Amino acid sequence: MEAKRHIANEIQEYALNENGEPIHINQIDKSHNGLACNCTCPICGESLIARKGNGGKAPHFAHKQDSPCSHPEYIKQTNIHAMAEQIFLEEKEIELPSLSSQAGNYIAYFFQGGKWQIEEVELEKKISDFIPDIILKKGNIILLVEIYVTHAVDENKKNKIIEANLPVIEIDLSEFVHEDMTKEELRLHLREITRMNWIHLPFAIPKIINFNKTKKTYQISMPNLEIKDCPQSRPGRKVTKEACRSCLYCVGLSDNHVDCLYSFRLSKYWGKYPFPEFQPIKENFPLQLFTLVKQIRTPFYGYQNNYSYQKKKTYGNRYKSKKGKYKW
């Protein structure tokens, strides 16, 4: 049975071997004690000393005296990052969360999420002007993973990530910083999509920009909550805020304005460039409206007349009546 390991302890259990792979202190033979282990720190790159329980202490890796990386906070991050790297190498895939936001009567999906295969894993390697915690590779594509244990991604690092224009995801494990955790328990937490959030996703940026650029904002007049500039308003018919709650074109509703895609969805530009996928929030629509949407199969084009034409009979089927007139 695997012993419990305290993520927040002051003992560094993981290091990188001479091949750059994460290795646990228990995998080090006593004959390779001290500097003979040829191990380095995943955080600072310094040589580590393997101490196999001398003096009654638990086996651990140690920095040279007065090293700034020997601070408990760094050791805490090193243990969990190295353990996570081993897990990603064994799993060979990661379940990515979706990137979405509520847009009025819809959920706008800029990325649907799904499984992503992993071919190679690297730890604490500098990219551009910052150092990500873990680098996942699939061919020429890379995905950067930030493990939030004690510090989340700050604005400075986020700006560097955006400048590098690379996909970065953050996994929040901060609630376990003071708890005992085995490798298998960490494996389960790394599979939880609810702990993940996107810091930057380059190919979703055009969809977000196009969505924000094309929606039109209409002001809600007080106190009758009327939308005078609504494109669906007609003479003698007022459109109020309440009507927007079940409108096919409403993608944003607040106290004083409404965001609408009526003009854009009926224009020739719809479908011509990247745009988010919309999933209706069903409780916002009446049942008969959904029936209509299902019939016309174009929920974003609104109400359409579904004309049905009677099939004409062929010319050879007509005959002459007794009065001399042709009939079908």
Salt bridges, closest charged atoms under 4 A:
GLU2 OE2 - ARG5 NH1 2.72
GLU13 OE1 - ARG5 NE 3.75
GLU13 OE1 - HIS24 NE2 3.71
GLU73 OE2 - HIS151 ND1 3.55
GLU90 OE2 - LYS183 NZ 2.71
GLU90 OE1 - ARG187 NH2 2.62
GLU91 OE2 - ARG187 NH1 2.97
GLU91 OE2 - ARG191 NH2 2.80
GLU93 OE2 - LYS115 NZ 3.69
GLU122 OE1 - LYS125 NZ 3.55
GLU122 OE2 - LYS137 NZ 3.30
GLU124 OE2 - HIS81 ND1 3.21
ASP133 OD2 - HIS81 NE2 3.59
GLU146 OE2 - LYS157 NZ 2.94
GLU175 OE2 - ARG195 NH1 2.65
ASP180 OD1 - HIS6 NE2 3.73
GLU184 OE1 - ARG187 NE 3.02
GLU185 OE2 - LYS4 NZ 2.79
GLU192 OE2 - HIS189 ND1 3.26
GLU192 OE1 - ARG195 NE 2.69
GLU242 OE1 - ARG245 NE 3.31
ASP255 OD1 - LYS241 NZ 3.89
ASP259 OD2 - LYS215 NZ 3.85
